[in-house]
Amino acid sequence: MNERYEGRAITQMCKMIASVGLIVGFSLFLLSFIASAYNQDFFLTIISLGIMGASMFMFGFGTFMGILTETYRKTELHS
């Protein structure tokens, strides 16, 4: 496998997971304003903000791991 491809694959996978999570979280957030009868305790709002926060954390962690993998491979090849 190409050394640089592995880091890009991790980053691409985390971008896809984060984008799906952000879309689901944002749509639930908008739904929480429309369906106010089900949202008396702000349950949908809290869940949607949690999904969006987890997606952003996943994106940041995946980007960090992808960069770390690419940097490690570069230093391993030059040693």
C-alpha positions as CSV (number, residue, x, y, z in Angstrom):
1,M,0.0,0.0,0.0
2,N,1.2,3.5,-0.7
3,E,2.6,5.1,2.4
4,R,0.7,8.4,1.9
5,Y,-2.6,6.7,1.0
6,E,-3.1,5.3,4.5
7,G,-3.2,8.7,6.1
8,R,-5.5,10.0,3.4
9,A,-7.9,7.1,3.8
10,I,-8.2,7.7,7.5
11,T,-8.9,11.4,6.9
12,Q,-11.4,10.7,4.1
13,M,-13.3,8.2,6.2
14,C,-13.6,10.6,9.2
15,K,-14.7,13.4,6.9
16,M,-17.5,11.1,5.6
17,I,-18.6,10.0,9.1
18,A,-18.5,13.6,10.3
19,S,-20.5,15.0,7.4
20,V,-23.2,12.4,7.9
21,G,-23.3,13.1,11.6
22,L,-23.6,16.8,11.0
23,I,-26.4,16.4,8.5
24,V,-28.3,14.1,10.9
25,G,-27.7,16.4,13.9
26,F,-28.6,19.6,12.0
27,S,-31.8,18.0,10.7
28,L,-32.8,16.9,14.2
29,F,-32.0,20.4,15.4
30,L,-34.4,21.9,12.9
31,L,-36.9,19.2,13.7
32,S,-36.8,20.1,17.3
33,F,-38.2,23.6,16.6
34,I,-40.9,22.2,14.3
35,A,-42.1,19.3,16.5
36,S,-42.4,21.3,19.7
37,A,-45.0,18.9,21.2
38,Y,-42.3,16.2,21.4
39,N,-39.7,18.6,22.5
40,Q,-41.1,19.8,25.9
41,D,-37.9,19.0,27.8
42,F,-35.6,20.0,24.9
43,F,-34.7,16.3,24.5
44,L,-34.3,16.5,20.7
45,T,-32.3,19.7,20.9
46,I,-29.8,18.1,23.4
47,I,-29.5,15.0,21.3
48,S,-29.0,16.9,18.1
49,L,-26.3,19.1,19.7
50,G,-24.6,16.0,21.1
51,I,-24.6,14.4,17.6
52,M,-23.1,17.5,16.1
53,G,-20.5,17.8,18.8
54,A,-19.5,14.2,18.5
55,S,-19.2,14.6,14.7
56,M,-16.9,17.6,15.1
57,F,-14.8,15.7,17.6
58,M,-14.6,12.7,15.2
59,F,-13.5,15.0,12.4
60,G,-10.8,16.6,14.5
61,F,-9.5,13.3,15.9
62,G,-9.5,11.6,12.4
63,T,-7.7,14.5,10.9
64,F,-5.1,14.4,13.7
65,M,-4.6,10.6,13.2
66,G,-4.3,11.0,9.4
67,I,-1.6,13.7,9.8
68,L,0.2,11.7,12.5
69,T,0.2,8.6,10.2
70,E,1.6,10.6,7.2
71,T,4.2,12.3,9.4
72,Y,5.3,9.0,11.0
73,R,5.7,7.4,7.6
74,K,7.8,10.3,6.3
75,T,10.2,10.1,9.3
76,E,10.3,6.3,9.0
77,L,11.3,6.5,5.4
78,H,14.0,9.1,5.9
79,S,15.7,7.2,8.8
